Amino acid sequence: MRITDPIQTTGNLLSRRQFLKRTIAVSGIFAVPYIIPASALGKGGAVAPSERILMASIGAGGRGSSDLSWMIGEQDIQFIAVCEARKDRRDRAKNIVDEKYGNKDCVAYRDFREMYSERKDIDAVLIATGDRWHALLATLAMKAGKDVYCEKPGSMTIAEGQMLVATAKRYGRIFQTGTQRLSQANFVFAAEMARTGRLGKLHTLRAHTAGGSSYTSKTWLPAEPEPPKDEMDWDMWLGPCPWRPYNSRYTHGGWHGCYDFHTGCIGEWGSHTITQCLMAIPDHYNNVLEFEFPNNDSGSGLVISYPGDLKMILDATGWRGSCGNKVEGSEGWISVADGYERPEVSDLSLLKDFDKIVQDYMIANDRPMNHVRDFFNCVRNRRPTVSNPGMMHRSMSMVHAANICMWLKRNVKWDPVKQEFIGDPEANRLCSRAMREPWRA
Amino acid sequence: MKKYIFAISAVLLARMILSSSCLGAEAVTNKMEDFIGVLKSDVGLEQKVAACRELGLVGNKEAVPVLAGLLSDEKLAHMARYGLEQIPDPAVDEAFRTALDKLKGQLLVGVINSIGDRRDVVAIEPLSKLLKDSDQQVARAAAAALGRIGTVEAGKALDEAIDQAKSVELQFLCEELLACAGTLVSQRKESKALGFYEKMSKADVAGRIKAAATRGVILCSGRINLLVEQLNSDDQLMFAMGLRVAQELKGRKVTSALIFQVGRLPAEKVIQLVQVLGKRKDKAAVKELITLTKNGDKNVRKAAITALAEIGDSSAAPVLMELLRDTDSEIVQIASISLASLPDPAVNADVVKMLDCPESVIRVRMLDLVGQRRIKKALPVIMNAMDDKDETVRIAAIRNVGVMAGMEELPVLLDKIIKSTNTVEISTLEKAVSSICSTGSDQDVCVQKLTETLSKANPSSKPALLRALRVVGGPAALKVVRGAIADSNKNVHSAAIRVLGEWKTTDVVPVLLELAKGSSEQVDKILGLRGYLGMASRREIPQKERLAICKEAVSMIQRDEEKKMLLGALGSIANAGSLNLVMPYLDEPGVRIEAAATVMAIAEKRGRKQNISMAKNALQKVVKITDNPSIAKRAEELLQQIEKEK
């Protein structure tokens, strides 16, 4: 249901498409983010409406609002619609957009299907719902011809990740996971130092996990009267997950820690930190991995062994900030986390080329140190983002495998090429979950 | 089967669930029987939902009839599918197929979705019939299931339906046929998929579907002319798709065709095509890319240099080296990065040869390349370059000696520290020495050599050596640095105190306390105190010891700067003891904001394990003094939480 009156597209769609066509061609690897031709810039550097990437957001909780506020600062995009199952948040998101543009043009929707049906001009979507919706919404958006910036985690199951990867490949859509530290200097520096051999032979990668338990709850909260659909569309909020009675705690963050809605303490930060570790070892993506059960609840200390001497260890402690990772080689180590002014290092001399290493990475890979900018650049020049579907699925498969190792309370072996647990039908049962009708993979 | 007390409690069920993993075969069977029993009982919905879920993990053929019986139950149908889908027994597929004739609407859609997820080829025929179902949702679900099954037969069923379809339904069917054809391609059945793709590429459907289908046609047929057509297309979707296929399609002929297009396409398209040539890693493109690096559009040049690095062929090395002389600094930087990443060891010889180059700028870049490429053979040459008459060369040489040298080279570097009077040189030498000492196998030898050098060094070099001792660490190094406090030179004395303040290990704690308490100079006292407080924030030190440091420090702290350090440390300790120490600072105007933040950090972390009345007092005070509404709100929430927990 559309909440406010729809507006007509003010820009000339054809003209805008032609512009996109032109900028896609013009924007070479080194041209972005400077792909906006000077002629398109109005006073104050604003990009003409007809030449912006038109965006919609789905999900407007804390993270969604934060992403929206971040993205809306980019000059060459414009949000034209927001979608959210909760009215208060829907209104808040619309206000953020309207306030930015000084009008009331942003249209708020409760149902994304209606939004797609009415607004064919949407080029890309920001997905920042609860975890349960991420993969399905991203897949449906890409099928509908939209590029996608999707908050982490990219999937709730291995099968969801496969679905997302296949869809992005089939339609050639651009997808970026919200693992924003892949576009932050400290984290890039750690990965580059490890990747380029400056730490000697790598032997250990440590990925920070949130505190708590891997054994997410499967029980229900007491039923509360379901609010009117316009205030809170509970069925839409649940999406593909098993039905359960409404309780307002779920919709106010209480979904964290629930098996149906959350990937637990390993997925909460591991979806970031495992990806950060993977950046350092691009040659090891196809290795069979053994996950060793640590005999505790949190998964801290869970060792993921690569062939040879390399291992990744999930660790709930060891950093002063959140979402840290550490790379350790024969010639030193680097540790990074949120809030670090500079990485912690085994020796200060490792930091001597910090600026150069980050800058070289940015130039050689044409990556800005701004995650949403990377996404918009890639939308324009049609090349993979830094946290593309393959990267998302690679890291989330490891999150899921670690969770399955915890749930089964024993070691498991994951083959990323065959996409299965080796000789382990029990673990393979946990690779997918049936979606609640009418939703499907 | 066991008899059940049907009034099974949620707690009991939760226990059953928790113990349903990691079981032996017999125990699994028992669990399955337990969960089947739950489903047959009259317990509540939540317990039945849980039982369905767990049967997905422990169920076998015996669980199938019970779960299948729930497929028509509106409240449990989804969870029945949830359990069934995970059971790897053909009886599940049979049950789903049987349900096709019995269900309607959403329940039927669900079952069809499950058949698709399980890729049941036996269901192709009934699904094909459902493509014509009057319920559009059912027909679409059937098409999606056929797409998921992904066999030639499933594709044919969709293909036939496409002949009859129009508008939205045509598009929908094509999307599913794309999925089906994609599966065929992944199974190396390109010839089977080709016909499907060809049909869709000509259908009256949205551009994105046509583009995806055309990609399939090119990949399955290898029709390079069609690829070239897309690269020349004015349609953005088709051009973007052409670029993707250009990267995916293997073969020298494709590379040749792309190279040919480089000369025909406009510059803006060439940039992207050049990037694709890099990603293809076909050495046949090297010659053309080398040509592109030399002149013309700058962005094309930069793309070509990067593409050469991606291909990694050593024949590009001489050209890249020549580009280091380019007048454009961006070109030089990219060429340098590319040279560093060429994997062929043969490139090293070219780099070493260039170390003799008369131009200092080039020598500096080559020295950095030696370091980046870890060319061990060049170590003697760059050791000599540390004596170069050009300062920039000397500094670059020292920098890269630090990257590659080991204990054998340490004496030479130490000797240079003693002799040098150039501050930049000393600083670079310090980093090189620190690098060697931090990775050196024998730390005692490092300390010994550093100590010997210190005794001979002049005051301008001593601080660098003291800092290197900090990198090594250990009691012997600590003793030497502590001794340097007595140095008559003020700079050396001050450097020693600063080094102690940044010491890595806890053995420095008493030394810092002594400095903080007993130093005659106020500056030394403050530095000692700050170092001492820094230890209280170190997570590797047990909380009890850190709290003791904080307690000891309280009486010595006078300035707000150190009070803030103390509060930062207390926030990381988070127990009743730390909260007690924070309380007085809530009344101090200069630090009360920080004190409030510390109270909040402690309260958030250890809400249930601290002194309740103290926590309550602290939070109430925070509410009173804070100007930040979100902190006040959170403090009130925590207070409410405390009240509830009472």
Interface residues (C-beta under 8 A of the other chain):
Chain A: R17 L20 K21 I24 A25 V26 S27 G28 I29 F30 A31 K143 G145 A159 A166 K169 R170 Y171 G172 T196 G197 R198 G200 Y215 K218 T219 W220 P242 W243 R244 T317 G318 R320 E331 G332 S346 D347 L348 S349 L350 K352 D360 I363 A364 N381 R382 R383 W407 L408 K409 R410 P425 E426 N428 R429 L430 S432 R433 A434 M435 R436 E437 P438 R440 A441
Chain B: A10 A14 I17 L18 S21 C22 E46 V49 A50 R53 G56 L57 K75 A77 H78 M79 R81 Y82 L84 E85 Q86 I87 P88 Q106 L107 V109 G110 N113 S114 G116 D117 Q137 A141 A144 R148 E175 L178 A179 G182 A206 R208 A211 A212 R215 D234 D235 Q236 F239 A240 M241 L243 R244 P266 E268 K269 I271 Q272 Q275 N299 V300 K302 A303 T306 A309 E330 Q333 I334 I337 S338 S341 Q372 R374 R399 G402 V403 K431 A432 S434 S435 S438 T439 V471 R539 S572
